Amino acid sequence: MDKKISLLKSIKYGWLISIFLLTVICLVPSNTLHCDDHLFSPYIEDHPNGRIDWDNGFIFGVGRGYLHLNNGSKNRALRAARVMALQSILKIAAGVRLDAQNTLATLGGGKVVVHLQALIRHKEHKTILVKNIKQPYFEVTLQAPVKGVEGLTSRLLIKLKSMQADWRAYPRKPLNRKDGGKKMAGQTFLVLDARNLPSGERIKPALFPEIISSEGEIVYHINNVQETALIKKGMVRYVESAKSRKQFSRNPGLKDDILVLVDQFLGTPKVYAAEGKKRKKRRKFIVAEVKQARGLNKTNLVISASDANQIKDQNQASQILQQCRVIVVVSSPIGGIEGSLSPYIASASPND
């Protein structure tokens, strides 16, 4: 009997503690969750003939092939749409900003544009047939990676190294260490908040931006990053967010600790352990404000001297810059490159 009473008391107290802990969880701000996915959304730079996802690193090109312009043949109209989608990707890629001065179209006096199609690796993203209208058409969306071994950044670097182009900035070769192979979960990231800049002075995304202190010191440059990290991640992730700057920098982890305790009292540690393997720990953030966008293309980010010193100290400890762990929060929209899809899709046919 005594054992039964003792057991009932344990269960009772266990549930009371669980209820208390769950109440505490409800009072903890939601931004302290273990994963930072809820903080950011990809920045999409829209173009009349497609778009660029500057977070995940993809260029999307759209093309249409009209059946009435292709003798009513679906196969010919589909081929025409694919041709136009690729042309859209090439047009968007030609205007991609490399740094504060150059785009792919202007680098090396236009020499790179001649070889641009060789730099693009694309695949089909989506195909639809719009037929319940007067002039049915196929609409094809192709996607081309910006990051990765087959991405535009990697292939562009290889091309530039073989050309006599007006370009002398290259990333560093990887060292004989395994820093770049570590998982990003739990690592420290730099978050640059550029949302408070005037509308005419907003930061514009680029493949190789710079971070500069208000005193003119270059803190972040393509010459300072590891090539493997640059190819895999890109120098910067451009994102949007509705969260405040304070919400980026609050310490994570409290909810996770409480959840572990609650789970232990509820008697399901094995279930939690199994799910825990799939959970992502929230990354730690160093947050700085962007004071100014600098350069012809408005791609370079100016920060305060004190923020620059803090970032340099962190870089010494964790290689936050060499490993391209940099996130820029921008305002939307930034705007796209001039042009229109309509003139291209109106005459889309295999003979064009």
PyMOL commands that set and color helices and strands:
alter all, ss='L'
color gray80, all
select helices_A, chain A and resi 2-27+30-32+68-70+74-94+107-114+116-119+152-161+179-181+199-201+222-224+227-233+245-249+254-266+269-276+305-318+342-345
alter helices_A, ss='H'
color red, helices_A
select strands_A, chain A and resi 41-42+44-47+50-53+58-66+123-130+137-145+188-193+211-213+218-220+237-240+284-289+292-294+300-303+326-329
alter strands_A, ss='S'
color yellow, strands_A
deselect
rebuild
show_as cartoon
